[in-house]
Amino acid sequence: MLEGRCLCGQITYEIDGEVGPIDLCHCSYCRRASGSAFAANASIAAAAFTLRSGAAVLKEYESTPGKFRSFCSNCGSPIYARMPAAPDLLRIRMGTLTGDPLSRPRGHFDVGSKAPWFTITDDLPHIP
């Protein structure tokens, strides 16, 4: 069982299941949503996710048609993304986990739109 939370602690959650491979996404949407050079995301089964607290402050924003990003409306921490077209999956924001998911990054995605000030220095695959 993995646990996670937002920065202010109002949102807490559990994941009772496997965390998929971690994707390091450099697209402009993920960069803006994370406020960093890239976002670290992984897929989980929606049924494995349990919101323990914070339902009142968990808000959604439809960043592109059919993609909803959920975040804490108090501190701004991104929690997960969901798409109605794939209702059985959530894309969890890895930085909100408090434990080791036993999953590791599989690659850098959307490197064609990465931040010009960031240099990728690891040996992970680069996916345009």
C-alpha positions as CSV (number, residue, x, y, z in Angstrom):
1,M,0.0,0.0,0.0
2,L,1.4,3.4,-1.0
3,E,0.4,6.7,0.5
4,G,0.5,10.2,-1.0
5,R,-0.4,13.7,-0.1
6,C,-0.4,17.3,-1.3
7,L,1.9,19.9,0.0
8,C,-0.5,21.3,2.6
9,G,-1.6,17.8,3.7
10,Q,-5.3,18.4,3.2
11,I,-5.4,15.8,0.4
12,T,-4.3,12.3,1.4
13,Y,-4.7,9.2,-0.7
14,E,-3.7,5.5,-0.9
15,I,-2.8,3.3,-3.8
16,D,-3.5,-0.4,-3.3
17,G,-1.9,-1.8,-6.5
18,E,1.0,-1.6,-8.8
19,V,2.4,1.7,-10.2
20,G,3.3,1.5,-13.8
21,P,6.6,2.7,-15.3
22,I,7.4,6.4,-14.7
23,D,7.2,8.7,-17.6
24,L,9.2,11.9,-17.5
25,C,7.2,14.2,-19.7
26,H,8.7,17.4,-21.1
27,C,5.6,18.7,-23.0
28,S,4.6,22.3,-22.3
29,Y,1.4,21.2,-20.5
30,C,3.3,19.0,-18.0
31,R,6.0,21.6,-17.6
32,R,3.4,24.3,-16.7
33,A,1.3,22.0,-14.5
34,S,4.4,20.9,-12.5
35,G,6.2,24.2,-12.6
36,S,9.4,22.4,-13.5
37,A,11.4,21.1,-16.4
38,F,9.3,18.0,-16.7
39,A,6.6,16.0,-14.8
40,A,7.0,12.5,-13.4
41,N,3.8,10.5,-14.0
42,A,2.8,6.9,-13.9
43,S,-0.3,5.0,-14.6
44,I,-2.3,3.2,-11.9
45,A,-5.6,1.4,-12.0
46,A,-8.3,3.9,-11.0
47,A,-9.8,1.2,-8.7
48,A,-6.5,1.1,-6.8
49,F,-6.8,4.8,-5.8
50,T,-8.6,5.8,-2.6
51,L,-9.0,9.4,-1.6
52,R,-8.6,9.4,2.2
53,S,-9.1,13.2,2.8
54,G,-9.5,16.4,1.0
55,A,-12.5,15.8,-1.3
56,A,-13.6,19.4,-0.7
57,V,-10.3,20.9,-1.9
58,L,-9.6,18.4,-4.8
59,K,-10.4,20.3,-8.0
60,E,-10.1,19.5,-11.7
61,Y,-9.1,21.5,-14.7
62,E,-9.6,20.3,-18.3
63,S,-6.2,21.2,-19.7
64,T,-7.0,19.8,-23.2
65,P,-10.2,18.3,-24.4
66,G,-10.8,15.1,-22.6
67,K,-7.9,15.4,-20.1
68,F,-8.6,16.5,-16.6
69,R,-5.8,17.4,-14.2
70,S,-6.7,17.1,-10.5
71,F,-5.0,19.3,-7.9
72,C,-5.3,20.7,-4.4
73,S,-7.1,24.0,-4.6
74,N,-5.4,25.1,-1.3
75,C,-1.7,24.5,-2.1
76,G,-1.8,23.8,-5.8
77,S,-0.2,20.4,-5.7
78,P,-1.0,18.3,-8.8
79,I,-2.4,14.9,-7.7
80,Y,-3.4,13.0,-10.8
81,A,-4.8,13.3,-14.3
82,R,-7.7,11.3,-15.8
83,M,-9.3,10.9,-19.1
84,P,-13.0,9.8,-19.5
85,A,-11.8,7.9,-22.6
86,A,-9.7,5.7,-20.3
87,P,-11.9,5.5,-17.2
88,D,-9.9,2.5,-15.7
89,L,-6.7,4.5,-15.4
90,L,-5.3,7.5,-13.5
91,R,-1.9,9.2,-14.1
92,I,-0.5,9.8,-10.7
93,R,1.9,12.6,-10.0
94,M,5.0,10.8,-8.6
95,G,6.1,13.7,-6.4
96,T,3.1,13.4,-4.2
97,L,3.9,9.8,-3.1
98,T,5.4,9.4,0.4
99,G,7.0,5.9,-0.2
100,D,8.9,4.0,-2.9
101,P,6.6,2.9,-5.7
102,L,9.1,0.2,-6.8
103,S,8.8,1.6,-10.3
104,R,11.4,3.6,-12.1
105,P,11.6,6.0,-15.0
106,R,11.4,4.4,-18.5
107,G,12.2,7.4,-20.6
108,H,11.9,11.1,-21.4
109,F,8.8,11.9,-23.4
110,D,8.0,14.9,-25.7
111,V,11.7,15.9,-25.7
112,G,11.0,18.0,-28.8
113,S,9.3,20.5,-26.6
114,K,11.6,20.3,-23.5
115,A,12.6,23.5,-21.7
116,P,15.7,25.0,-23.5
117,W,17.4,25.7,-20.1
118,F,17.3,22.0,-19.1
119,T,19.8,19.4,-20.2
120,I,19.0,15.7,-20.0
121,T,22.0,14.0,-18.5
122,D,20.9,10.4,-17.9
123,D,20.9,7.5,-20.3
124,L,17.1,6.9,-20.5
125,P,15.5,6.8,-24.0
126,H,14.4,10.1,-25.5
127,I,11.0,9.9,-27.2
128,P,10.1,12.8,-29.4
